[in-house]
Amino acid sequence: MQNPTNLSIPKRFFTIVEVAKMLHVSDDTVRRMLRGDPRKGIAPSLRAIQVSPRIRRIPVEAINEFTQRGMALNG
């Protein structure tokens, strides 16, 4: 029988720093992607879950959606 603590469970949520590394951009760029720019009419391009007032986690589905949109734009 396999020890339950050794199970390989895929990660479902990522920090801003982890997403920045995945996308090869800065942490600030990921924060801008989450915030958008309402003054310029730019909607957020990435979604996150607010864990606490200062902590957000980005679901793997949101990262996949973002990269798929980017690939579609780059044809």
C-alpha positions in Angstrom: 0.0 0.0 0.0 1.3 3.5 -0.9 1.8 6.0 1.8 -0.8 8.8 1.3 1.8 11.6 2.1 3.8 10.5 -1.0 0.9 10.9 -3.5 1.7 13.2 -6.4 -1.2 15.7 -6.4 -1.1 18.3 -9.2 -0.9 21.9 -8.0 -4.2 23.8 -8.7 -3.3 27.3 -7.5 -0.2 29.4 -8.0 1.2 32.5 -6.4 1.9 35.7 -8.3 5.7 34.9 -8.2 5.2 31.4 -9.5 3.0 32.7 -12.4 5.6 35.4 -13.2 8.3 32.7 -13.5 6.1 30.5 -15.7 5.2 33.4 -18.1 8.8 34.9 -18.0 7.5 38.3 -16.8 7.9 40.3 -13.6 5.7 40.0 -10.5 4.5 43.6 -11.2 3.4 42.6 -14.7 1.3 39.7 -13.3 -0.3 42.2 -10.8 -1.1 44.5 -13.7 -2.6 41.6 -15.6 -4.8 40.8 -12.5 -5.8 44.4 -12.0 -6.3 45.7 -15.6 -6.5 49.4 -16.1 -10.0 50.8 -15.6 -8.9 54.3 -16.5 -7.8 53.1 -20.0 -10.7 50.7 -20.3 -8.5 47.6 -20.1 -10.1 44.6 -18.4 -8.1 42.2 -16.3 -6.4 39.6 -18.5 -5.9 37.1 -15.7 -8.2 36.1 -12.9 -7.4 35.1 -9.3 -9.0 34.1 -6.1 -8.7 36.5 -3.2 -7.6 34.4 -0.2 -7.2 37.4 2.2 -7.0 41.2 1.7 -3.3 40.8 0.6 -3.1 37.3 -0.8 -4.3 36.1 -4.2 -3.9 32.7 -5.9 -4.2 32.1 -9.6 -5.9 28.9 -10.6 -4.2 26.7 -13.2 -7.3 27.1 -15.4 -6.8 30.9 -15.6 -3.2 30.4 -16.6 -4.3 28.0 -19.3 -7.0 30.3 -20.6 -4.5 33.2 -20.7 -1.9 31.3 -22.6 -4.5 29.9 -25.1 -5.7 33.4 -25.8 -2.1 34.5 -26.4 -1.5 31.6 -28.8 -4.7 32.4 -30.7 -3.6 36.0 -31.1 -0.1 35.0 -32.3 -1.7 32.5 -34.7 
